[in-house]
Every structure is written in C-alpha cells, then in structure tokens.
Amino acid sequence: MAGYFEIIDAPDGGFRVRLLDATGGLVAVSVNYPTKEAAVAGISWTREVAGTGLIRDMSRGGHGELIIPKSRAAHATVRIHSHTRFPAADHGTAGRGAGVRRARSL
C-alpha cells in the first residue's frame, strides 16, 4: 500500500492535511486550510508537485543545488527555464541566474 493523506481538524480552526507513509508514519503536515474543499485542493496540488518536483538542497552547505537521485541520474534531464524563480535561493537576484546552480547526484 502506498502512503495516504488525512484531513484533520486544526487546533486553531480550519483543517490541516497529514501525509503518512504506508505504515502510518508521519511524513508531513500542511499549513492550515480554511475549508475542507481547500484542503482537498491542497492535496491535489501536493500530488502534482510531489510527482514532478525537483529536489533543491537548501541545507547548510547545499547552496541551492539541484539533486538528482542516483537511481534516476543516468537518464534524468533537468530543465530550468530562464523565467523560473526560486525565491528561497535567489535572495533578490532573480533574472540574473544566481539562484540556479549545477545538479548533483546522491
């Protein structure tokens, strides 16, 4: 069985989404959503991003590098368009390429 999402009541009103692995272990908790419909939309968005999202190393010493897992490194293609922005990494240098670094394999 794959992991699953749970919609739960948020302590301060609204709803949160928990992502659990196949054994019920907690993987992630969402931000607060005002309605269940918004939580369901957040799950749909998360599914899309998780299936297509790149890995950015924003840890100490990571320098915002893209990481390609070794299992996919042999046939992975990373395409960064000139209009792509990574606000967490570019620190005000959008459009000058400073937020985009080389990819590395794990």
Biopython code that builds the backbone (N, CA, C, O; Angstrom):
import numpy as np
from Bio.PDB.StructureBuilder import StructureBuilder

atoms = [
    (1, "MET", "N", (0.839, -1.192, 0.000)),
    (1, "MET", "CA", (0.000, 0.000, 0.000)),
    (1, "MET", "C", (0.877, 1.246, 0.000)),
    (1, "MET", "O", (1.901, 1.297, 0.681)),
    (2, "ALA", "N", (0.476, 2.223, -0.751)),
    (2, "ALA", "CA", (1.180, 3.500, -0.791)),
    (2, "ALA", "C", (0.808, 4.332, 0.433)),
    (2, "ALA", "O", (-0.077, 3.957, 1.202)),
    (3, "GLY", "N", (1.475, 5.437, 0.603)),
    (3, "GLY", "CA", (1.119, 6.350, 1.671)),
    (3, "GLY", "C", (-0.245, 6.969, 1.425)),
    (3, "GLY", "O", (-0.872, 6.723, 0.395)),
    (4, "TYR", "N", (-0.701, 7.771, 2.375)),
    (4, "TYR", "CA", (-2.024, 8.367, 2.236)),
    (4, "TYR", "C", (-2.095, 9.712, 2.942)),
    (4, "TYR", "O", (-1.255, 10.045, 3.778)),
    (5, "PHE", "N", (-3.111, 10.464, 2.587)),
    (5, "PHE", "CA", (-3.385, 11.766, 3.172)),
    (5, "PHE", "C", (-4.529, 11.652, 4.165)),
    (5, "PHE", "O", (-5.454, 10.867, 3.958)),
    (6, "GLU", "N", (-4.475, 12.423, 5.234)),
    (6, "GLU", "CA", (-5.576, 12.539, 6.186)),
    (6, "GLU", "C", (-5.916, 14.008, 6.355)),
    (6, "GLU", "O", (-5.021, 14.839, 6.506)),
    (7, "ILE", "N", (-7.193, 14.334, 6.332)),
    (7, "ILE", "CA", (-7.638, 15.691, 6.664)),
    (7, "ILE", "C", (-8.006, 15.665, 8.137)),
    (7, "ILE", "O", (-8.805, 14.836, 8.572)),
    (8, "ILE", "N", (-7.422, 16.575, 8.897)),
    (8, "ILE", "CA", (-7.662, 16.633, 10.342)),
    (8, "ILE", "C", (-8.086, 18.050, 10.732)),
    (8, "ILE", "O", (-7.834, 19.008, 10.001)),
    (9, "ASP", "N", (-8.729, 18.170, 11.889)),
    (9, "ASP", "CA", (-9.075, 19.490, 12.418)),
    (9, "ASP", "C", (-7.807, 20.183, 12.894)),
    (9, "ASP", "O", (-6.964, 19.569, 13.547)),
    (10, "ALA", "N", (-7.677, 21.458, 12.566)),
    (10, "ALA", "CA", (-6.551, 22.247, 13.053)),
    (10, "ALA", "C", (-6.897, 22.772, 14.445)),
    (10, "ALA", "O", (-8.057, 23.087, 14.712)),
    (11, "PRO", "N", (-5.921, 22.870, 15.323)),
    (11, "PRO", "CA", (-6.212, 23.300, 16.691)),
    (11, "PRO", "C", (-6.811, 24.702, 16.788)),
    (11, "PRO", "O", (-7.568, 24.985, 17.716)),
    (12, "ASP", "N", (-6.484, 25.570, 15.853)),
    (12, "ASP", "CA", (-6.982, 26.946, 15.910)),
    (12, "ASP", "C", (-8.063, 27.213, 14.862)),
    (12, "ASP", "O", (-8.245, 28.352, 14.429)),
    (13, "GLY", "N", (-8.773, 26.170, 14.458)),
    (13, "GLY", "CA", (-9.834, 26.309, 13.460)),
    (13, "GLY", "C", (-9.339, 25.929, 12.082)),
    (13, "GLY", "O", (-8.141, 25.981, 11.805)),
    (14, "GLY", "N", (-10.250, 25.552, 11.233)),
    (14, "GLY", "CA", (-9.889, 25.134, 9.890)),
    (14, "GLY", "C", (-9.422, 23.695, 9.884)),
    (14, "GLY", "O", (-9.790, 22.905, 10.753)),
    (15, "PHE", "N", (-8.599, 23.358, 8.886)),
    (15, "PHE", "CA", (-8.188, 21.976, 8.684)),
    (15, "PHE", "C", (-6.717, 21.921, 8.292)),
    (15, "PHE", "O", (-6.168, 22.889, 7.765)),
    (16, "ARG", "N", (-6.096, 20.800, 8.550)),
    (16, "ARG", "CA", (-4.742, 20.511, 8.102)),
    (16, "ARG", "C", (-4.768, 19.173, 7.388)),
    (16, "ARG", "O", (-5.710, 18.392, 7.525)),
    (17, "VAL", "N", (-3.725, 18.926, 6.630)),
    (17, "VAL", "CA", (-3.573, 17.659, 5.935)),
    (17, "VAL", "C", (-2.292, 17.013, 6.451)),
    (17, "VAL", "O", (-1.244, 17.654, 6.533)),
    (18, "ARG", "N", (-2.398, 15.743, 6.795)),
    (18, "ARG", "CA", (-1.211, 14.968, 7.163)),
    (18, "ARG", "C", (-0.914, 13.988, 6.042)),
    (18, "ARG", "O", (-1.823, 13.360, 5.498)),
    (19, "LEU", "N", (0.354, 13.860, 5.703)),
    (19, "LEU", "CA", (0.810, 12.855, 4.750)),
    (19, "LEU", "C", (1.486, 11.765, 5.565)),
    (19, "LEU", "O", (2.427, 12.030, 6.313)),
    (20, "LEU", "N", (0.997, 10.526, 5.414)),
    (20, "LEU", "CA", (1.545, 9.388, 6.155)),
    (20, "LEU", "C", (2.092, 8.354, 5.188)),
    (20, "LEU", "O", (1.592, 8.207, 4.073)),
    (21, "ASP", "N", (3.126, 7.634, 5.624)),
    (21, "ASP", "CA", (3.660, 6.572, 4.770)),
    (21, "ASP", "C", (2.803, 5.321, 4.917)),
    (21, "ASP", "O", (1.804, 5.333, 5.637)),
    (22, "ALA", "N", (3.184, 4.251, 4.242)),
    (22, "ALA", "CA", (2.375, 3.029, 4.215)),
    (22, "ALA", "C", (2.180, 2.410, 5.594)),
    (22, "ALA", "O", (1.203, 1.695, 5.815)),
    (23, "THR", "N", (3.094, 2.674, 6.521)),
    (23, "THR", "CA", (2.979, 2.109, 7.875)),
    (23, "THR", "C", (2.284, 3.051, 8.842)),
    (23, "THR", "O", (2.159, 2.735, 10.025)),
    (24, "GLY", "N", (1.827, 4.204, 8.361)),
    (24, "GLY", "CA", (1.167, 5.179, 9.225)),
    (24, "GLY", "C", (2.115, 6.187, 9.849)),
    (24, "GLY", "O", (1.701, 6.991, 10.684)),
    (25, "GLY", "N", (3.386, 6.152, 9.453)),
    (25, "GLY", "CA", (4.370, 7.107, 9.962)),
    (25, "GLY", "C", (4.159, 8.476, 9.345)),
    (25, "GLY", "O", (3.891, 8.596, 8.150)),
    (26, "LEU", "N", (4.280, 9.501, 10.161)),
    (26, "LEU", "CA", (4.077, 10.871, 9.702)),
    (26, "LEU", "C", (5.219, 11.317, 8.797)),
    (26, "LEU", "O", (6.392, 11.201, 9.152)),
    (27, "VAL", "N", (4.859, 11.827, 7.630)),
    (27, "VAL", "CA", (5.838, 12.333, 6.666)),
    (27, "VAL", "C", (5.810, 13.857, 6.655)),
    (27, "VAL", "O", (6.865, 14.493, 6.659)),
    (28, "ALA", "N", (4.619, 14.451, 6.642)),
    (28, "ALA", "CA", (4.497, 15.908, 6.562)),
    (28, "ALA", "C", (3.141, 16.353, 7.088)),
    (28, "ALA", "O", (2.178, 15.586, 7.094)),
    (29, "VAL", "N", (3.082, 17.614, 7.533)),
    (29, "VAL", "CA", (1.838, 18.248, 7.962)),
    (29, "VAL", "C", (1.721, 19.563, 7.196)),
    (29, "VAL", "O", (2.699, 20.299, 7.063)),
    (30, "SER", "N", (0.546, 19.848, 6.704)),
    (30, "SER", "CA", (0.318, 21.039, 5.881)),
    (30, "SER", "C", (0.130, 22.291, 6.724)),
    (30, "SER", "O", (0.118, 22.254, 7.955)),
    (31, "VAL", "N", (-0.012, 23.375, 6.025)),
    (31, "VAL", "CA", (-0.455, 24.634, 6.613)),
    (31, "VAL", "C", (-1.946, 24.511, 6.924)),
    (31, "VAL", "O", (-2.579, 23.528, 6.538)),
    (32, "ASN", "N", (-2.502, 25.482, 7.608)),
    (32, "ASN", "CA", (-3.949, 25.489, 7.867)),
    (32, "ASN", "C", (-4.708, 25.856, 6.599)),
    (32, "ASN", "O", (-4.309, 26.749, 5.851)),
    (33, "TYR", "N", (-5.811, 25.148, 6.373)),
    (33, "TYR", "CA", (-6.732, 25.463, 5.289)),
    (33, "TYR", "C", (-8.053, 25.892, 5.921)),
    (33, "TYR", "O", (-8.468, 25.309, 6.923)),
    (34, "PRO", "N", (-8.719, 26.893, 5.362)),
    (34, "PRO", "CA", (-9.958, 27.384, 5.967)),
    (34, "PRO", "C", (-11.139, 26.427, 5.817)),
    (34, "PRO", "O", (-12.047, 26.430, 6.649)),
    (35, "THR", "N", (-11.135, 25.604, 4.757)),
    (35, "THR", "CA", (-12.254, 24.694, 4.495)),
    (35, "THR", "C", (-11.720, 23.328, 4.080)),
    (35, "THR", "O", (-10.550, 23.187, 3.722)),
    (36, "LYS", "N", (-12.590, 22.328, 4.134)),
    (36, "LYS", "CA", (-12.207, 21.001, 3.659)),
    (36, "LYS", "C", (-11.940, 21.021, 2.161)),
    (36, "LYS", "O", (-11.047, 20.333, 1.666)),
    (37, "GLU", "N", (-12.726, 21.820, 1.446)),
    (37, "GLU", "CA", (-12.523, 21.916, -0.005)),
    (37, "GLU", "C", (-11.123, 22.452, -0.315)),
    (37, "GLU", "O", (-10.461, 21.977, -1.238)),
    (38, "ALA", "N", (-10.682, 23.433, 0.455)),
    (38, "ALA", "CA", (-9.343, 23.983, 0.263)),
    (38, "ALA", "C", (-8.287, 22.933, 0.604)),
    (38, "ALA", "O", (-7.255, 22.860, -0.063)),
    (39, "ALA", "N", (-8.531, 22.120, 1.631)),
    (39, "ALA", "CA", (-7.600, 21.051, 1.997)),
    (39, "ALA", "C", (-7.497, 20.021, 0.877)),
    (39, "ALA", "O", (-6.401, 19.564, 0.553)),
    (40, "VAL", "N", (-8.631, 19.655, 0.285)),
    (40, "VAL", "CA", (-8.633, 18.699, -0.833)),
    (40, "VAL", "C", (-7.877, 19.287, -2.025)),
    (40, "VAL", "O", (-7.123, 18.578, -2.692)),
    (41, "ALA", "N", (-8.074, 20.575, -2.294)),
    (41, "ALA", "CA", (-7.332, 21.232, -3.378)),
    (41, "ALA", "C", (-5.834, 21.222, -3.072)),
    (41, "ALA", "O", (-5.017, 21.036, -3.975)),
    (42, "GLY", "N", (-5.472, 21.420, -1.804)),
    (42, "GLY", "CA", (-4.064, 21.362, -1.398)),
    (42, "GLY", "C", (-3.474, 19.981, -1.615)),
    (42, "GLY", "O", (-2.314, 19.860, -2.010)),
    (43, "ILE", "N", (-4.255, 18.939, -1.363)),
    (43, "ILE", "CA", (-3.801, 17.569, -1.618)),
    (43, "ILE", "C", (-3.555, 17.372, -3.107)),
    (43, "ILE", "O", (-2.537, 16.797, -3.493)),
    (44, "SER", "N", (-4.461, 17.836, -3.940)),
    (44, "SER", "CA", (-4.286, 17.706, -5.399)),
    (44, "SER", "C", (-3.025, 18.415, -5.857)),
    (44, "SER", "O", (-2.267, 17.883, -6.667)),
    (45, "TRP", "N", (-2.801, 19.617, -5.339)),
    (45, "TRP", "CA", (-1.614, 20.383, -5.705)),
    (45, "TRP", "C", (-0.358, 19.660, -5.231)),
    (45, "TRP", "O", (0.631, 19.591, -5.960)),
    (46, "THR", "N", (-0.395, 19.120, -4.013)),
    (46, "THR", "CA", (0.757, 18.385, -3.473)),
    (46, "THR", "C", (1.072, 17.157, -4.311)),
    (46, "THR", "O", (2.241, 16.873, -4.574)),
    (47, "ARG", "N", (0.056, 16.428, -4.732)),
    (47, "ARG", "CA", (0.276, 15.260, -5.584)),
    (47, "ARG", "C", (0.983, 15.648, -6.877)),
    (47, "ARG", "O", (1.902, 14.958, -7.319)),
    (48, "GLU", "N", (0.559, 16.738, -7.475)),
    (48, "GLU", "CA", (1.173, 17.187, -8.727)),
    (48, "GLU", "C", (2.622, 17.596, -8.511)),
    (48, "GLU", "O", (3.500, 17.201, -9.277)),
    (49, "VAL", "N", (2.877, 18.380, -7.477)),
    (49, "VAL", "CA", (4.232, 18.855, -7.201)),
    (49, "VAL", "C", (5.146, 17.700, -6.808)),
    (49, "VAL", "O", (6.287, 17.625, -7.265)),
    (50, "ALA", "N", (4.643, 16.792, -5.952)),
    (50, "ALA", "CA", (5.470, 15.672, -5.497)),
    (50, "ALA", "C", (5.878, 14.773, -6.657)),
    (50, "ALA", "O", (6.977, 14.218, -6.656)),
    (51, "GLY", "N", (5.011, 14.627, -7.635)),
    (51, "GLY", "CA", (5.319, 13.772, -8.771)),
    (51, "GLY", "C", (6.273, 14.392, -9.767)),
    (51, "GLY", "O", (6.910, 13.676, -10.539)),
    (52, "THR", "N", (6.383, 15.702, -9.763)),
    (52, "THR", "CA", (7.197, 16.373, -10.773)),
    (52, "THR", "C", (8.256, 17.303, -10.191)),
    (52, "THR", "O", (9.087, 17.837, -10.926)),
    (53, "GLY", "N", (8.228, 17.496, -8.887)),
    (53, "GLY", "CA", (9.106, 18.486, -8.263)),
    (53, "GLY", "C", (10.568, 18.083, -8.248)),
    (53, "GLY", "O", (10.901, 16.913, -8.060)),
    (54, "LEU", "N", (11.425, 19.050, -8.445)),
    (54, "LEU", "CA", (12.865, 18.852, -8.335)),
    (54, "LEU", "C", (13.258, 18.896, -6.863)),
    (54, "LEU", "O", (12.495, 19.385, -6.030)),
    (55, "ILE", "N", (14.432, 18.392, -6.544)),
    (55, "ILE", "CA", (14.956, 18.440, -5.182)),
    (55, "ILE", "C", (15.986, 19.556, -5.129)),
    (55, "ILE", "O", (16.959, 19.545, -5.884)),
    (56, "ARG", "N", (15.774, 20.528, -4.233)),
    (56, "ARG", "CA", (16.732, 21.623, -4.047)),
    (56, "ARG", "C", (17.375, 21.463, -2.683)),
    (56, "ARG", "O", (16.662, 21.318, -1.690)),
    (57, "ASP", "N", (18.689, 21.484, -2.599)),
    (57, "ASP", "CA", (19.403, 21.353, -1.334)),
    (57, "ASP", "C", (19.598, 22.735, -0.727)),
    (57, "ASP", "O", (20.512, 23.466, -1.110)),
    (58, "MET", "N", (18.738, 23.089, 0.216)),
    (58, "MET", "CA", (18.808, 24.388, 0.876)),
    (58, "MET", "C", (19.414, 24.264, 2.271)),
    (58, "MET", "O", (19.340, 25.202, 3.064)),
    (59, "SER", "N", (20.017, 23.107, 2.578)),
    (59, "SER", "CA", (20.659, 22.899, 3.868)),
    (59, "SER", "C", (21.992, 23.641, 3.911)),
    (59, "SER", "O", (22.475, 24.145, 2.897)),
    (60, "ARG", "N", (22.578, 23.698, 5.121)),
    (60, "ARG", "CA", (23.893, 24.324, 5.255)),
    (60, "ARG", "C", (24.867, 23.668, 4.291)),
    (60, "ARG", "O", (25.006, 22.445, 4.301)),
    (61, "GLY", "N", (25.528, 24.431, 3.478)),
    (61, "GLY", "CA", (26.484, 23.907, 2.519)),
    (61, "GLY", "C", (25.873, 23.411, 1.226)),
    (61, "GLY", "O", (26.600, 23.028, 0.309)),
    (62, "GLY", "N", (24.553, 23.409, 1.131)),
    (62, "GLY", "CA", (23.888, 22.909, -0.076)),
    (62, "GLY", "C", (23.898, 23.898, -1.214)),
    (62, "GLY", "O", (23.907, 23.496, -2.377)),
    (63, "HIS", "N", (23.898, 25.188, -0.910)),
    (63, "HIS", "CA", (23.980, 26.259, -1.905)),
    (63, "HIS", "C", (22.868, 26.219, -2.941)),
    (63, "HIS", "O", (23.047, 26.748, -4.038)),
    (64, "GLY", "N", (21.734, 25.617, -2.638)),
    (64, "GLY", "CA", (20.608, 25.608, -3.569)),
    (64, "GLY", "C", (20.781, 24.713, -4.767)),
    (64, "GLY", "O", (20.075, 24.871, -5.763)),
    (65, "GLU", "N", (21.717, 23.764, -4.694)),
    (65, "GLU", "CA", (21.948, 22.872, -5.828)),
    (65, "GLU", "C", (20.747, 21.962, -6.064)),
    (65, "GLU", "O", (20.027, 21.601, -5.133)),
    (66, "LEU", "N", (20.551, 21.606, -7.310)),
    (66, "LEU", "CA", (19.553, 20.601, -7.658)),
    (66, "LEU", "C", (20.169, 19.234, -7.424)),
    (66, "LEU", "O", (21.337, 19.014, -7.746)),
    (67, "ILE", "N", (19.392, 18.316, -6.867)),
    (67, "ILE", "CA", (19.884, 16.974, -6.586)),
    (67, "ILE", "C", (19.087, 15.987, -7.416)),
    (67, "ILE", "O", (17.857, 16.029, -7.434)),
    (68, "ILE", "N", (19.785, 15.102, -8.100)),
    (68, "ILE", "CA", (19.143, 14.050, -8.874)),
    (68, "ILE", "C", (19.509, 12.733, -8.189)),
    (68, "ILE", "O", (20.688, 12.388, -8.119)),
    (69, "PRO", "N", (18.506, 11.984, -7.678)),
    (69, "PRO", "CA", (18.816, 10.700, -7.039)),
    (69, "PRO", "C", (19.563, 9.782, -7.997)),
    (69, "PRO", "O", (19.276, 9.770, -9.194)),
    (70, "LYS", "N", (20.521, 9.011, -7.481)),
    (70, "LYS", "CA", (21.337, 8.142, -8.324)),
    (70, "LYS", "C", (20.509, 7.186, -9.161)),
    (70, "LYS", "O", (20.880, 6.884, -10.295)),
    (71, "SER", "N", (19.408, 6.709, -8.636)),
    (71, "SER", "CA", (18.585, 5.768, -9.386)),
    (71, "SER", "C", (18.035, 6.371, -10.667)),
    (71, "SER", "O", (17.660, 5.642, -11.586)),
    (72, "ARG", "N", (17.983, 7.692, -10.737)),
    (72, "ARG", "CA", (17.458, 8.353, -11.928)),
    (72, "ARG", "C", (18.523, 9.160, -12.660)),
    (72, "ARG", "O", (18.252, 9.691, -13.737)),
    (73, "ALA", "N", (19.717, 9.263, -12.106)),
    (73, "ALA", "CA", (20.743, 10.147, -12.660)),
    (73, "ALA", "C", (21.159, 9.770, -14.071)),
    (73, "ALA", "O", (21.490, 10.643, -14.873)),
    (74, "ALA", "N", (21.145, 8.484, -14.382)),
    (74, "ALA", "CA", (21.607, 8.047, -15.703)),
    (74, "ALA", "C", (20.704, 8.516, -16.826)),
    (74, "ALA", "O", (21.171, 8.717, -17.947)),
    (75, "HIS", "N", (19.423, 8.693, -16.551)),
    (75, "HIS", "CA", (18.512, 9.084, -17.627)),
    (75, "HIS", "C", (17.662, 10.294, -17.274)),
    (75, "HIS", "O", (16.632, 10.533, -17.905)),
    (76, "ALA", "N", (18.083, 11.061, -16.273)),
    (76, "ALA", "CA", (17.310, 12.242, -15.874)),
    (76, "ALA", "C", (17.768, 13.465, -16.658)),
    (76, "ALA", "O", (18.958, 13.655, -16.911)),
    (77, "THR", "N", (16.820, 14.267, -17.027)),
    (77, "THR", "CA", (17.104, 15.537, -17.677)),
    (77, "THR", "C", (16.500, 16.634, -16.817)),
    (77, "THR", "O", (15.313, 16.590, -16.495)),
    (78, "VAL", "N", (17.303, 17.609, -16.446)),
    (78, "VAL", "CA", (16.814, 18.722, -15.645)),
    (78, "VAL", "C", (16.758, 19.937, -16.546)),
    (78, "VAL", "O", (17.767, 20.342, -17.124)),
    (79, "ARG", "N", (15.576, 20.514, -16.664)),
    (79, "ARG", "CA", (15.411, 21.699, -17.493)),
    (79, "ARG", "C", (14.994, 22.851, -16.603)),
    (79, "ARG", "O", (13.973, 22.782, -15.920)),
    (80, "ILE", "N", (15.783, 23.905, -16.611)),
    (80, "ILE", "CA", (15.456, 25.114, -15.880)),
    (80, "ILE", "C", (15.248, 26.203, -16.917)),
    (80, "ILE", "O", (16.154, 26.530, -17.684)),
    (81, "HIS", "N", (14.057, 26.754, -16.932)),
    (81, "HIS", "CA", (13.759, 27.818, -17.881)),
    (81, "HIS", "C", (14.247, 29.151, -17.339)),
    (81, "HIS", "O", (14.309, 29.345, -16.125)),
    (82, "SER", "N", (14.585, 30.049, -18.212)),
    (82, "SER", "CA", (15.123, 31.339, -17.786)),
    (82, "SER", "C", (14.133, 32.125, -16.941)),
    (82, "SER", "O", (14.541, 33.000, -16.177)),
    (83, "HIS", "N", (12.845, 31.836, -17.058)),
    (83, "HIS", "CA", (11.852, 32.561, -16.272)),
    (83, "HIS", "C", (11.556, 31.897, -14.930)),
    (83, "HIS", "O", (10.751, 32.413, -14.154)),
    (84, "THR", "N", (12.204, 30.743, -14.640)),
    (84, "THR", "CA", (11.966, 30.047, -13.382)),
    (84, "THR", "C", (12.628, 30.803, -12.237)),
    (84, "THR", "O", (13.782, 31.219, -12.336)),
    (85, "ARG", "N", (11.875, 30.976, -11.139)),
    (85, "ARG", "CA", (12.420, 31.652, -9.957)),
    (85, "ARG", "C", (12.395, 30.695, -8.785)),
    (85, "ARG", "O", (11.460, 29.908, -8.634)),
    (86, "PHE", "N", (13.401, 30.761, -7.971)),
    (86, "PHE", "CA", (13.471, 30.011, -6.736)),
    (86, "PHE", "C", (13.685, 31.019, -5.615)),
    (86, "PHE", "O", (14.826, 31.247, -5.215)),
    (87, "PRO", "N", (12.615, 31.635, -5.094)),
    (87, "PRO", "CA", (12.753, 32.722, -4.143)),
    (87, "PRO", "C", (13.578, 32.391, -2.910)),
    (87, "PRO", "O", (14.265, 33.267, -2.385)),
    (88, "ALA", "N", (13.530, 31.155, -2.434)),
    (88, "ALA", "CA", (14.279, 30.816, -1.231)),
    (88, "ALA", "C", (15.782, 30.844, -1.477)),
    (88, "ALA", "O", (16.560, 31.002, -0.537)),
    (89, "ALA", "N", (16.194, 30.693, -2.722)),
    (89, "ALA", "CA", (17.619, 30.609, -3.017)),
    (89, "ALA", "C", (18.192, 31.858, -3.651)),
    (89, "ALA", "O", (19.388, 32.118, -3.519)),
    (90, "ASP", "N", (17.364, 32.646, -4.343)),
    (90, "ASP", "CA", (17.962, 33.715, -5.144)),
    (90, "ASP", "C", (18.249, 34.991, -4.361)),
    (90, "ASP", "O", (19.037, 35.817, -4.822)),
    (91, "HIS", "N", (17.645, 35.177, -3.209)),
    (91, "HIS", "CA", (17.921, 36.338, -2.354)),
    (91, "HIS", "C", (17.982, 37.647, -3.132)),
    (91, "HIS", "O", (18.916, 38.435, -2.983)),
    (92, "GLY", "N", (16.965, 37.861, -3.964)),
    (92, "GLY", "CA", (16.873, 39.129, -4.687)),
    (92, "GLY", "C", (17.656, 39.178, -5.975)),
    (92, "GLY", "O", (17.829, 40.257, -6.542)),
    (93, "THR", "N", (18.136, 38.044, -6.459)),
    (93, "THR", "CA", (18.926, 38.062, -7.692)),
    (93, "THR", "C", (18.182, 37.412, -8.845)),
    (93, "THR", "O", (18.806, 36.936, -9.793)),
    (94, "ALA", "N", (16.857, 37.385, -8.779)),
    (94, "ALA", "CA", (16.069, 36.758, -9.842)),
    (94, "ALA", "C", (16.383, 37.388, -11.184)),
    (94, "ALA", "O", (16.562, 38.600, -11.304)),
    (95, "GLY", "N", (16.443, 36.525, -12.190)),
    (95, "GLY", "CA", (16.692, 37.020, -13.535)),
    (95, "GLY", "C", (18.167, 37.122, -13.869)),
    (95, "GLY", "O", (18.515, 37.350, -15.028)),
    (96, "ARG", "N", (19.047, 36.959, -12.887)),
    (96, "ARG", "CA", (20.480, 37.029, -13.159)),
    (96, "ARG", "C", (21.148, 35.671, -13.076)),
    (96, "ARG", "O", (22.363, 35.558, -13.236)),
    (97, "GLY", "N", (20.331, 34.610, -12.818)),
    (97, "GLY", "CA", (20.872, 33.261, -12.827)),
    (97, "GLY", "C", (21.550, 32.827, -11.545)),
    (97, "GLY", "O", (22.019, 31.691, -11.479)),
    (98, "ALA", "N", (21.630, 33.659, -10.528)),
    (98, "ALA", "CA", (22.343, 33.292, -9.315)),
    (98, "ALA", "C", (21.613, 32.226, -8.513)),
    (98, "ALA", "O", (22.240, 31.510, -7.732)),
    (99, "GLY", "N", (20.301, 32.104, -8.690)),
    (99, "GLY", "CA", (19.547, 31.119, -7.933)),
    (99, "GLY", "C", (19.571, 29.730, -8.544)),
    (99, "GLY", "O", (19.023, 28.799, -7.954)),
    (100, "VAL", "N", (20.180, 29.561, -9.694)),
    (100, "VAL", "CA", (20.220, 28.274, -10.361)),
    (100, "VAL", "C", (21.655, 27.784, -10.351)),
    (100, "VAL", "O", (22.565, 28.469, -10.819)),
    (101, "ARG", "N", (21.844, 26.594, -9.815)),
    (101, "ARG", "CA", (23.175, 26.024, -9.701)),
    (101, "ARG", "C", (23.197, 24.669, -10.405)),
    (101, "ARG", "O", (22.170, 24.190, -10.885)),
    (102, "ARG", "N", (24.362, 24.068, -10.459)),
    (102, "ARG", "CA", (24.516, 22.776, -11.125)),
    (102, "ARG", "C", (23.776, 21.686, -10.368)),
    (102, "ARG", "O", (23.553, 21.798, -9.162)),
    (103, "ALA", "N", (23.398, 20.634, -11.075)),
    (103, "ALA", "CA", (22.752, 19.481, -10.454)),
    (103, "ALA", "C", (23.821, 18.532, -9.957)),
    (103, "ALA", "O", (24.895, 18.427, -10.550)),
    (104, "ARG", "N", (23.524, 17.828, -8.851)),
    (104, "ARG", "CA", (24.450, 16.808, -8.360)),
    (104, "ARG", "C", (23.652, 15.560, -8.038)),
    (104, "ARG", "O", (22.453, 15.636, -7.769)),
    (105, "SER", "N", (24.311, 14.414, -8.064)),
    (105, "SER", "CA", (23.650, 13.142, -7.779)),
    (105, "SER", "C", (23.874, 12.743, -6.339)),
    (105, "SER", "O", (24.909, 13.042, -5.742)),
    (106, "LEU", "N", (22.868, 12.051, -5.787)),
    (106, "LEU", "CA", (23.012, 11.478, -4.436)),
    (106, "LEU", "C", (23.359, 10.026, -4.538)),
    (106, "LEU", "O", (23.523, 9.358, -3.517)),
]
sb = StructureBuilder()
sb.init_structure("model")
sb.init_model(0)
sb.init_chain("A")
sb.init_seg("    ")
for serial, (resi, resn, name, xyz) in enumerate(atoms, 1):
    if name == "N":
        sb.init_residue(resn, " ", resi, " ")
    sb.init_atom(name, np.array(xyz, "f"), 0.0, 1.0, " ", f" {name:<3s}", serial, name[0])
structure = sb.get_structure()
